[in-house]
Amino acid sequence: MAKLTFPGGIHPYDGKDLSKDKPITEILPKGDLVYPLSQHIGAPATPIVQKGDRVLTGQKIAEAGGFVSAPIYATVSGTVKAIEPRRIVTGDSVMSIIVENDGQYEEVEYAPADLDALSKEEIIGRIKEAGVVGMGGAGFPTHVKLSPKEPEKIEYVIANCAECEPYLTSDYRRMIENPELLVQGLQCILKLFDNARGILAVEDNKPDAIEALKKAASGVDRIEVKALKTKYPQGAERQLIYAVTGREINSSMLPADAGCVVDNVDTIVSINQAVREGKPLMHRIVTVTGDAIADPRNFIVRIGTNYSELIEEAGGFKQDPVKVVSGGPMMGFSLFGLDVPTTKTSSALLCMTHDEVSDHEPSACINCGRCVEACPERLLPSKLADFAEHGDMDKFKAYEGMECVECGSCSYVCPAKRQLTQEIKSMRKTELANRKKK
């Protein structure tokens, strides 16, 4: 069985063998498409269609609600049925546009462009107009990330090809099947930063992906492939920057402060599509996996597709799942139902026949120090969880609780089965909310 490594030396089963050899398969939605207006960090998008309007594939249906926002596009042709609140994977009810799919997939015309003929402003404009956001999970609008105050100080554009989260294989399949698209997307970003070089950062447990990327990048100016040690959470932004450059950042800094820009694999491919082809972000690759799934697969999915349809395309359940997670087991969201839409940040659907968390009742801390060994930020998770449990924000911040990256390593290794990450995450959310109010 495949293994990965935590900083503390723990070697859990990584689950990637279930789907890593399954090629990307395109699927077409069968039911209505639901487009939440908040699929990104920042202001929600604003609808520009009304109930009863007919829309085409690739037509803008919601415009950006501000600079830190992103537009949304129809991924099928059909009729707008409603604009109303719908549930998303976090359990929140979000205003959404619902489109009834007519099955015809009529599409708008796009405006391709020659990269060499585009100015930096035009490249940023095309990325912004296409609604590209960080597709690794954060959903930060990409045009904002690619617009630092001092672009001449950017020295590294890092393609996050680590995919360290257990079970996920969507980025791996993209690297294997379409490495040239990743290299071309990196070239689009490099045109924005004259002093930067591109780094395709891949964990060394993916030798075939490394080989494919090296072949695709061979002879391409300013782009190289860097193999990284396989460990969790190597793909976290801070850890990746340190592994590639040796530079450190904290929660009060941006990657640009360390001379870096970091983007996920699917994000970079979407940038290439937006810049060169003029196409908006309408698809993403989703891994549907877990021991409850009959046929784990990697699908290219039209954004807005219902999760239940992905399960059906993967052969359904061979055994009723005890837990279903949107994303990976370490940082994903446990679902209460499958009637939620795929969004720009949906990376995986994990269905498991066993729930290790509910099997154990948390007990008192035994002061073993395993959470400290596992923490990539070298924090004291047990202490931070105590402070969070007692609502002691002053001590929480004094012990650098805001530096937590919420990777879940501490909860995983805790022999007392304490929900350390959840306590810390809740406290961080409270502090961030307080900062917004000021």
N, C-alpha and C positions, 0 to 999 in steps of 0.2 A: 504494500500500500504506500501511496505517496505521503510524504511528510513535509512539514514546514517547521521552522524554529522560532520560538519566542526569545526575546532578549534574555530571559531567565533560564533558557535551556530546555524548556518544555517542547515536546514534539507531538502535537496533535495530528490526527488524520485530516488531510486537507480536502478530500472529497472531489478533487478535480478530475480524477480518472473516470467519473460517471459520464462526463460530457466533453472532455477535451478532444476526443477523436471524432466528434459529431460535427460535420460541416455546417456552415451557416445556411439556413433554409428560410426563404421568404414565405410569409403567410399573409393571407388577405383576411381582413375582418369580416365577420358575418352580421353582427348586430350594430346597434348605434355606436357612434364614436363620442367620447366625452373628453372635452378639452378644458381642464381647470385653468383659470386665469392666473393662478399663482403656481407656476412650475419652475420658479427661479427665486433667488435671493433678490430682495428689493420690492419695488411697487408692483402690484398686480397689473396685468395687461388690461386694456380697456376695449370692450367689444366694439366692433365697427359693423356688425351685422345684426339683423333683427329676426325674430321668429317668422318663419315663412320664406326667408330668403333662400335662393338656390346658390350653392357654392361649388367651386371646382377644386380638384386636387391642386395644392400649391397656392391657393388663394389666401391672402391674409384675412383672418377673421377677428383678430384683436391686435391693437397696436400697443407699443411700449407705453407704460404709464409714467415714465420719467427716464432720467439718464441711466439709473441703476434699475433696469427693467428689460423686458424682451418681448417682441411680438410673437404671436402664435398663428399657425397656418393650418388650414384644413388638410387632412391627409387622405381624404376620399372626396368624391363628388356626391352631392346630395342636398337635403333640405334641412335648414336649421329648425329643430323641433321646439327648442326651449333654451332659455338662458336662466339657469336656476342653480341653487346650491347642490353639490354632490359630494359624497365622501371620497377621500383620498387615502393613501396607505397609512398616514399618520393617525387616521381616525377623525381628522378635522373635516368640517363641512366647508367647501370652497365654491364660490360662484364659478359656474362652468357653462360652456357652450356645448349643447348637444346637437349632433348632426346625424340625421337618418341617412345611412349609406344607401345609394341607389344602385350600387353594384356596377356602375358604368366606368368609374375611375377616369372621367374626363379631366384633363389637366390643362393648366394655364401654360403659356409659352414663357420660357426663361431667357435670360440675356447672358450668354457665355462671354468670357473676357480672356484676353491674353495677359497673364500675370506680369510680363515685362512691360506692358503698356499702362499698367495701373500705378497711380501714385499711392503713397502710404495712406493718405486720407481716404482714397477710394477703396482701398483694401479694408480699412476699418469700417467704412460705410457699408460695404457689402456684407461683412460679418454681422454688423449690428442689424441691418435690414433682414438678414436671414434668420434672426432669432436664436443664434448659437449661444448656448450656455455650457457651463462645466457639466459634463455628462458622467463624471465619476461619482456623483452623489450630491455635491454641494449646490450646483445649479447657479453659480455666480455668472452673471452676463459676461461673455467672453470679450466683447468690445471694450468693456471697462478695464478688464485685466490687461488687455493689450494696449492700453493708453496710459502708461505711467508718466509721471511729471517729467522725468528725465530719461527718455528712451536711450540716449547715448550711453547711459551707465549700465544698461542690460548687457551682460556678458554671456549668459547661458539661457537658451531656450530648451527646457527639458521636457521630453515626451515621457509621460508617466506610463511606462509599459510594464510595471512591476506586477500588477494584478495579484497582490498578496492575500486578499481576502479568500478564505477557504471556499471551495465549491464553484467559484466564478471562473468562467472560461471564455467569456465573450470577447475580451480584448485579445486573448491568446489566439482565438480563431481568426480575428481580424488581421493580426500580425502574420499568421500563416498564409491566409488566403489573399489578402490585399496589402502586402507590405509597401507596394509602390504608392498607394494612396496616402499612407502615413508619411512617407518621405516627401511627397508632393505638398501635403498640408504643412509640413514643417518648413518647407521652402517659402510658402506664403507668409508664415510668421516671421521668418528670418529677414524677409524684405523690409520689415518694419524696424529692425534693429541692426544697424550697420556694423556694430562692434561685437555682435553675438555669434556664438556657434551653437549648432543644434546637437543635443545629446539624446539618443534613443536609449533610455535606461531600462534594462530588462533583467529580471532575476535569473540567476544561472541555472534554475531548474527548467528553463525553456530553451534548450540548446538549438532546437529546430527553428524556433522563432528568431533567435539571435542570428542564425545562419541566413534565414530569409531576409531579415532586415539589412544585414551586412551586404548581401547581394544587391538589394534594391538601392542601398545608399552608396554603392561602389562608384567612385568617380564623381560623386555629387559634392560640390564645394560646401565647406563649413558644416557638414553633417557627419557624425560618427556614432557607433553603437558602443555602449558601455555595459558590460555584464556586472551585476550586483549580487552580493550574497543573498541567498534566499532566507528571509526571516520576516516575521510579522511584527510591526506594520511597516514594512519597507516602502510601501506605496503612499504612506502618509506624507503630506507635503514637506513638513519639516525634516522628517527622516530621509526623504529622497534627496532634498537639497544638500543635506550633510553628507550623504553617501556619495553623491556625484561631485560636490565641490569642496567639502570640508568646512563649509560656512554654516553658522548657526543663526536661527531666527527664533523669536518667541511670539507670544500671543499679541503683543503690541506692535509687531512688525509685519510687513508684507514681504513676499518673496522678492519683490523689486528692490527692497532695502538691502538684499544680499546680492543684487545684480542678476536676479533670476526671474524667469517666467516659466510656470509649470502648467502643462495641459494634459488631460487624459487622452487616450488613444482615439476613442470615438469622437471626442471634441475636435481633435486635429483633422480627422477625416471629414468631419462636417464643415470645418473651416475651408478645406480644399474644395469641397462641393460648392460652398457659398461663393468663394472668390473666383474660381475658374469656370463653374457651370452656372452660377447665378441662382442656384436652387436653395430654398429655405430648409431649415431643419424639420424633417417630417418623419424620419425613421430612426430607430436605434436597435442595437443588438441586445437581446435578452437571453440569459441562460435560464432554462427551466429544468430544475434538477432536484435531487434528493432521493432517498431510498423509497419514498412513497410514490414516485413517478414511474409509470410503466416504461417510458422511452425518453430519458433525459436528452435534451436537445439545445441547440443554439439557434434562435430565430431572429431574423431581421423583421422588426415589427413596426407597423404604422402607429405613431403616437396617437393615443386616444382609444386604442383597442382594449377591450375588457380582459382582465386577468383570467377569467374563467375560460375564455377562448384559447388562451395559451396552454392551459392544462389539457384541454380537449385535443389540441394539436400534438401534444406530447404523449398521446395515448391514454390520457386520463390517469386515475389513481389505481395502482395495483394493490394498494392497501390504504385504508382511510388514514389521512395524516393526523397526527396529534398536534403538530405545530406547522404553520405556514408563515414564512418570512419573506418580506419584500426586501431584496438585497441579500447580503451574506449573513452568516450566523453570528459574526462578531459585531457588526455595526448596522445590521438591517432592522426593519420594523416588523414586529409580530403582527399578523393580520387577524381580524375578527371575522373576515369574510372575503370572498373573491370578487365581489361586485364593486371593483375599483378599477380605474383606467390606468393604462400605461402612460407614463409622462416622459419628459425629456431626461429625467434622472433615474428612470427605472433600469437597473442593471441585471437583476435576477429575480427569480421566484423559486424559493427553496421550500420543499415540502418534505417533512420528516415524520417518521413513524414513532419516534421516541423523543420525549422532551426531558432532557437531563435537568433543566432548571426546576421544573415542578416536582421532580423526583426527590428533591432534597429540601429539608427545612433549614434555613440559615441558623447557625449557632454563633456563640460568642467568638470574637477574635482570639486566636491562640498565640499571637505575636511571633509567627514563624518567619515573617519577612519575605515570603514568596511574592507578594504583590509588589514589593519594592524592587525585587530582582527582575520582575517581568515588565515593569513600567518603562517605556521607551523615553519618557521625560525625566526619569529618576526622581519621581515624586514619592510621597508617602500616602498611598491610596487609603489605607486603613484609617489613618488619622483624618484625612480629608472627608471620608465617609462619615466618621463620627461627628465632625464639625457640621456637615450637611444635615445629618439626622437631628442635631440639636439647634439648627438654625443659626449657628455662630458664623456669620459672614466675615467678621473681622479676622478671626483665626483662619478661616478658609482661605481668605486672600493672603494672609501673612505666610501661610504654608504653600503659596503659589498654586492654589487650586485652579486658577484660570488658565494655567498652562496645560491642563489635561487635554488630550486629543480625543478622548472618548473612544479609544480603540477596543476596550473590553478585555484586555489582557489580564488585568488584575482580577476581575470577576472569574475569568476562566481558570486561573491557577489557585484561587483561594480554597483551601481544604475545608474551611468553615462554610463554604458556599454563600458567603455574604454578597449581596448585590451592590458591590462597591461602585461600579461604573454608573449604575442607575442613580444612586444617591448623589454622586459627584455631578453628573450631567444635570440633574434637577437643580442643584445649587448654582451651577454655571448659568443655566437658563434664567434663573431668578436675577442674578447679577446683571446679565446682559439686558434683561428687560428694564431693570432699574436705570441702567445707563441711557437707554433710549428715552426715558422719561425726563432726564435732566437736560 
